[in-house]
Amino acid sequence: MTLLLDDVTLTYPDGDGRLTALDSVSLEVSGGTAVAVVGPSGSGKSSLLAVAATLVTPDRGRVVVDGVETRALDRAAKAALRRQRVGIVFQQPNLLPSLTALEQLQVMAHLSGRRPGAVRRRALDLLDAVGLAELARRRPHQLSGGQRQRVNIARALMNEPAVLLVDEPTSALDHERGAAVLDLLVTLTRERGTATVLVTHDRAHLGRMDRTITVMDGRVTP
Ligand SMILES: Nc1ncnc2c1ncn2[C@@H]1O[C@H](COP(=O)(O)OP(=O)(O)OP(=O)(O)O)[C@@H](O)[C@H]1O
């Protein structure tokens, strides 16, 4: 199993007590599979992504990323695991204004110390995969919202992650562009074999995903 959450409980401090954001949540996602997470505001969707990303350590339960049991890892080991095996796509693309689309991707991989020639080839291949081969030299302000989100997705795939975590990728897009971005994510999930978890408010496109889970009050409901 590429991503495994096993009986995960996460609480946050809340006044004198604790607020339970995730309550005994289990989730298994194998490579090449895309799972949508839906649920009301405040139900725990972002918390689930944060735990899967090893950004937040749960009070209880196991998080296994690409076969690596994460509980015993220290902060540096978790950061290395994220860099090497986890791709994260946030709601807002957060692209660097002064860099071209190609450079946004190259920067990611240089951080992990790969050879420049191989990095450039991979970046161009990914920009092609997300339909932006012709726009590789454009900067963010010269791209549409949908195109920026595609750069964001390509960037998350630069280090060949086993797990791809995506937070509200369509919230800034109209219906048609949102559908196209989700189609792209599902295609990339299959092609690249990632275990993909996608949080969305947008129920319109769920048919495109392999599976949908609903989170309510921190619990996964059938
Ligand atoms: N850092 C934090 N400290 C304290 N409470 C938090 C923290 N982050 C989230 N919470 C609380 O945990 C619960 C779950 O929040 P979470 O952000 O996971 O929900 P969500 O389903 O992603 O919501 P939304 O759809 O509005 O983004 C909420 O009650 C929220 O207020």
The ligand as a Gaussian input file, in Angstrom:
#p B3LYP/6-31G(d) Opt

LIG

0 1
 N       -3.850000      24.405000      14.058000
 C       -5.056000      24.210000      14.592000
 N       -5.279000      24.464000      15.909000
 C       -6.490000      24.252000      16.462000
 N       -7.560000      23.779000      15.798000
 C       -7.407000      23.515000      14.504000
 C       -6.159000      23.723000      13.815000
 N       -6.328000      23.369000      12.521000
 C       -7.606000      22.967000      12.391000
 N       -8.257000      23.050000      13.567000
 C       -9.653000      22.634000      13.824000
 O       -9.763000      21.259000      13.469000
 C      -11.011000      20.990000      12.821000
 C      -10.746000      20.403000      11.435000
 O      -10.151000      21.415000      10.614000
 P       -9.700000      21.161000       9.106000
 O       -8.962000      22.371000       8.661000
 O       -9.025000      19.850000       8.999000
 O      -11.135000      21.076000       8.380000
 P      -11.505000      21.113000       6.809000
 O      -12.494000      20.015000       6.602000
 O      -10.268000      21.075000       6.004000
 O      -12.204000      22.517000       6.662000
 P      -12.361000      23.504000       5.379000
 O      -13.175000      22.753000       4.370000
 O      -13.087000      24.681000       5.946000
 O      -10.972000      23.827000       4.907000
 C      -11.746000      22.325000      12.785000
 O      -12.637000      22.347000      13.887000
 C      -10.656000      23.363000      12.954000
 O      -11.151000      24.513000      13.568000

